[in-house]
Amino acid sequence: MNNRKRAGIVTALIGLVALIMILNASTSAPIIIWPVEAYLGMVFTIGWLTSVPAWLAYVLAVVVFILVIWVCYKLGSWLYGLVARRN
C-alpha cells in the first residue's frame, strides 16, 4: 500500500467521523452509539423529507454514507498527490 492510499483512507475516516459527529451534535447518547444514531437519523430525515418507502430510506442512507467515504478518500489521495509532487 502506498502513501497515497494511506492518505485517502485517513481522510475517509476523518470525513466519516466528522459526519457522524455533525449528525450527533445535540444528542446525549454515549459515543459508542453515535454511528447507529447517525444512520437512523439519516434514515428518518430522508424518509420524512422525501416521503419514500422505509426500505428505500434505509438504502439511500447507506448510499449517502458510502458516497461521503468515497469522496473523502478521493479528495485525500488527490491532495496527497498534489503535496507529494511539489517535493
C-alpha positions as CSV (number, residue, x, y, z in Angstrom):
1,M,0.0,0.0,0.0
2,N,1.5,3.3,-1.0
3,N,1.3,6.6,0.9
4,R,-1.4,8.0,-1.5
5,K,-3.8,5.2,-0.5
6,R,-3.0,5.7,3.2
7,A,-3.7,9.4,2.9
8,G,-7.0,8.6,1.2
9,I,-8.0,6.1,3.9
10,V,-7.1,8.5,6.7
11,T,-9.1,11.3,5.0
12,A,-12.1,9.0,4.5
13,L,-12.1,8.0,8.2
14,I,-11.8,11.7,9.2
15,G,-14.7,12.5,6.9
16,L,-16.9,9.7,8.2
17,V,-16.2,10.6,11.9
18,A,-16.9,14.3,11.1
19,L,-20.3,13.3,9.5
20,I,-21.2,11.2,12.5
21,M,-20.2,14.0,14.9
22,I,-22.3,16.6,13.0
23,L,-25.3,14.3,13.0
24,N,-25.0,13.7,16.7
25,A,-24.1,17.2,17.8
26,S,-27.1,17.7,20.0
27,T,-27.7,14.2,21.4
28,S,-26.9,12.9,24.8
29,A,-26.3,9.4,23.6
30,P,-23.0,7.7,24.5
31,I,-20.3,7.9,21.9
32,I,-20.4,4.2,21.2
33,I,-24.0,4.6,20.0
34,W,-23.2,7.6,17.7
35,P,-22.8,5.6,14.4
36,V,-26.2,3.9,14.8
37,E,-27.8,7.2,15.8
38,A,-26.3,8.9,12.8
39,Y,-27.6,6.2,10.5
40,L,-31.1,6.1,11.9
41,G,-31.2,9.9,11.9
42,M,-30.2,10.0,8.3
43,V,-32.9,7.4,7.5
44,F,-35.6,9.4,9.4
45,T,-34.6,12.6,7.6
46,I,-34.6,11.0,4.2
47,G,-37.9,9.3,4.8
48,W,-39.5,12.4,6.3
49,L,-38.4,14.9,3.7
50,T,-39.0,12.8,0.6
51,S,-41.9,10.5,1.6
52,V,-40.1,7.5,0.2
53,P,-40.9,4.0,1.5
54,A,-39.0,2.9,4.6
55,W,-36.8,0.3,2.8
56,L,-35.7,2.9,0.3
57,A,-34.8,5.4,3.0
58,Y,-32.5,2.8,4.6
59,V,-30.9,2.1,1.3
60,L,-30.4,5.8,0.5
61,A,-28.9,6.4,3.9
62,V,-26.3,3.7,3.2
63,V,-25.6,5.2,-0.2
64,V,-25.1,8.6,1.4
65,F,-22.5,7.2,3.9
66,I,-20.7,5.3,1.1
67,L,-20.6,8.5,-1.0
68,V,-19.1,10.5,1.8
69,I,-16.4,7.9,2.4
70,W,-15.6,7.7,-1.4
71,V,-15.5,11.4,-1.9
72,C,-13.2,11.9,1.2
73,Y,-11.0,9.1,0.0
74,K,-10.6,10.6,-3.4
75,L,-10.1,14.1,-2.0
76,G,-7.4,12.8,0.4
77,S,-5.5,10.9,-2.2
78,W,-5.7,13.8,-4.7
79,L,-4.4,16.3,-2.1
80,Y,-1.6,13.9,-1.1
81,G,-0.7,13.7,-4.8
82,L,-0.5,17.5,-5.0
83,V,1.7,17.8,-1.9
84,A,4.0,14.9,-2.9
85,R,4.5,16.2,-6.4
86,R,5.8,19.6,-5.1
87,N,8.7,18.0,-3.2
